[in-house]
């Protein structure tokens, strides 16, 4: 039974979604946001209050039975009330009945969810994707009776205060833990805390459920009273197929007792800004991997490249207290270009003979354009934009950063 008096902190997409959910339930709630002008206007329930900007400090947190924190809100500000925190996932599980495939991990979550949706569709199954991939999961509850499975991407922020599944529940669940590498240490403070948040995916699983873990990454195996299935998550060199999504889809289809059909893998579409390729002047290849927000994802993108070609690597942004000292740069990386707030810190941590440091991305593109203007065989070069950092120092999100790169690089070096 859901407690009765809620406080919603954060007026972003997830806050809007939670407010609509509570209104349907007839549950009272107040709205709070540390911003004077939040991104969306949310009206509180009848007789509810709104606290914006400086009014946040006037809130009596004691009077609420449950406090919902939007993923972007730093819980340290009110951590003494953590026993009241409730996650969107807890609310979702209160009503969901369709099966769930929930995916977490440091890298590859969105791509896996996106490709799972396409593969399952080719198997004749309907799915609804939500969570960290963009659509709040609560929005998909209305589709519960119309789909075969919920596809949910879960970040560490969404799992941080997750309470867990009830002892009896209607939604059978496949939990997927793709991989683990240091990330979000500015929020979680230590690698162990970050791992603990990710490991909360096990709270989704009851005895009939299953955890799919990465056989090459022992941190993704969590012990519990549920089934486990090991999948060899080999890093795919393919640009068009996600090995992980293929394995997960097969396991799910088999669990349903159905036959897995062959599908045209070449028709699987990639999400934008995840190793997105396009050709430029005289065979020059550019790759936009703006989704890359940690060094581990940079290494993954580098591993996919043709090592016989010279790579011009662009890094930078907010490094989230993650060290770049262990970033393994192959010999094919000719030059490393750094931009953004933490560019100088990254320069001190990486080892490379040729590092160029500029404040903004447009300055980097200008330097690259000038360098390549004197070279005839441009088809021997690859420009890899894989920042390995958060975008929030100069952009609203990785999508805006990715769009900026596409615009700049096409203006500078288009065919």
Helices and strands as residue ranges (DSSP letters): E 5-9, H 13-25, E 28-33, E 50-52, G 53-58, G 61-63, E 66-69, G 75-84, E 85-86, H 88-95, E 99-104, H 109-122, E 127-131, G 137-143, E 149-153, H 156-159, E 173-177, H 185-188, H 191-199, G 200-204, E 210-214, G 218-220, E 227-231, H 243-255, G 265-267, E 276-279, G 281-283, E 285-288, H 295-303, E 310-316, E 333-339, H 343-349, E 355-357, H 361-372, G 378-380, E 381-385, H 398-413
